[in-house]
Every structure is written in C-alpha cells, then in structure tokens.
Amino acid sequence: MARCLCPLRSQYDKNFGAASDPGIRLGEDDIFFIDIGPIWNNLEGDGGETFVIGSDKEKLRCANDAREIFHEVRKYWLKTGGSGRKLYEIAAAAAKQRGWVLNLDLSGHRISDFPHAAVYEGPMAEVDFCPSAQLWVLEIHIWNVDHTYGGFFEDMLLDDSYFS
C-alpha cells in the first residue's frame, strides 16, 4: 500500500489520505518521496524516503539531511532511551542546525497489529516514555525555511544491525 508519491513542493502538499491531483508530473530537478505501509500477516510496517531527480544541490542536501537526522535521533534513542517527546526535541534541533524546519505534523507513530491506531493513535512526539523497538516508527519531515520543498525519511526504531 503506497501512501503518497508526490513532489514535496508547497502547491502539492497533501495531508495523509488526501486524493492525489490528476496530471501531476515530476519535473527536472524535482524532489519527491515514497511512503509505503505494507501489511503482512495482519502486521503493519512503514517506511519512506525522499528522492531527487537531477542535480539540485540543496534538494539533494535536503533528502540526505532527512535521512541523517533520522539516524542521529535513532542513535540518541539507542544510547539514552529517551522519550518520544525528547526524540523530537533532538530532531528539531538537528533540523535547525542544518538550516531546515522540522514538521511536527508527521511525528512518528506506533505500529504492529493492523491498524496501529487501534492500539495507540497519538504521535510519538507526545509520549513521555521510551518508544519500544519494532513498535514505533520515527518520521522525519523537514522543510526549507520558505516551505517550498522538503525531505522525508521514516523507518522503525531499530538497532544498527538493521541498517547498512
């Protein structure tokens, strides 16, 4: 199940579940993300990443920074066992340090049995406990300061052995 394949430009912003506009085409030096939520044996997964067509250095940096911020926050979680709220404080600071704005409307969630909202519906950024491995998805969505494009990366909270 694919959630969205759309350019990350402000005129194309869509909330989760919104229908796509017809006729959208990726252009030269465009940035877009793919977000998938596979369900297997009634267990849910979630992952997303940003891709860039062309060689726009700032868009390439944005896509790379979204991934780097994810791993920086994930490593903080591994080292400290920080709460969901603390993880997103770290993410916001890491985004700001790189010149981006963190979008907290996409701030992680719990997964496992489908649908995940049946177990817990709130965002990770609001939990005051350490999110468990393989049950929580860390979402990083950053914007440039003008909100004209952004980058996205998400995956489950897992230890380093799951990432190459």
Residue pairs with C-beta under 8 A, 6 or more apart in sequence:
1 36
1 37
1 38
1 39
2 34
2 35
2 36
3 16
3 35
3 36
3 37
3 48
4 14
4 16
4 20
4 33
4 34
4 35
5 20
5 32
5 33
5 34
6 12
6 14
6 20
6 24
6 32
6 33
7 24
7 26
7 27
7 30
7 31
7 32
7 149
8 31
8 32
8 33
8 50
8 149
8 150
8 151
8 152
9 30
9 31
9 148
9 149
10 147
10 148
10 149
12 21
12 24
14 20
26 32
26 53
27 53
28 53
28 54
29 52
29 53
29 54
29 55
29 56
29 59
30 52
30 53
30 54
30 59
31 50
31 51
31 52
31 53
31 56
31 59
31 62
31 63
31 149
31 150
31 151
32 50
32 51
32 53
33 48
33 49
33 50
33 51
33 151
33 152
34 48
34 49
34 51
35 46
35 47
35 48
35 152
35 154
36 45
36 46
36 47
36 48
37 44
37 45
37 46
38 44
38 45
39 45
39 114
42 113
42 114
43 112
43 113
43 114
44 111
44 112
44 113
44 114
44 115
44 116
45 111
45 156
46 109
46 111
46 137
46 154
46 155
46 156
47 154
47 155
47 156
48 139
48 152
48 153
48 154
48 155
49 63
49 67
49 152
49 153
49 154
50 62
50 63
50 66
50 67
50 151
50 152
50 153
51 63
52 59
52 60
52 63
58 144
59 149
59 151
62 100
62 142
62 144
62 149
62 150
62 151
63 151
64 151
65 95
65 98
65 100
65 142
65 151
66 140
66 141
66 142
66 150
66 151
66 152
66 153
67 140
67 151
67 153
69 91
69 94
69 95
69 98
69 102
69 140
69 142
69 153
70 138
70 140
70 153
70 154
70 155
71 163
72 90
72 94
73 87
73 88
73 90
73 91
73 94
73 138
73 140
74 138
74 157
74 158
75 160
76 82
76 87
76 90
77 87
77 130
77 131
77 138
77 157
78 159
78 160
80 86
81 130
82 90
82 130
83 127
83 128
83 129
83 130
83 131
84 107
84 108
84 123
84 124
84 125
84 126
84 127
84 128
84 129
84 130
84 131
84 136
85 125
85 126
85 127
85 128
87 108
87 124
87 125
87 131
87 138
88 102
88 104
88 107
88 108
88 124
88 125
91 102
91 140
92 102
92 104
95 101
95 102
95 140
95 142
96 102
98 142
99 144
99 145
100 142
100 143
100 144
100 145
100 150
100 151
101 142
101 143
101 144
101 145
101 147
102 140
102 141
102 142
103 141
103 142
103 143
103 150
104 123
104 125
105 141
106 139
106 141
106 152
106 154
107 123
107 124
107 125
107 126
107 139
108 123
108 124
108 125
108 131
108 136
108 137
108 138
108 139
108 154
109 116
109 120
109 122
109 123
109 124
109 136
109 137
109 139
110 116
110 119
110 120
110 124
110 131
110 135
110 136
110 137
111 135
111 136
111 137
111 156
112 119
112 134
112 135
113 119
124 131
124 136
124 137
124 138
124 139
131 138
131 157
132 157
133 156
133 157
133 158
133 159
134 156
134 157
134 158
135 156
135 157
136 156
136 157
137 154
137 155
137 156
137 157
138 154
138 155
138 156
138 157
139 152
139 153
139 154
140 151
140 152
140 153
140 154
141 150
141 151
141 152
142 150
142 151
142 152
143 149
143 150
144 150
156 162
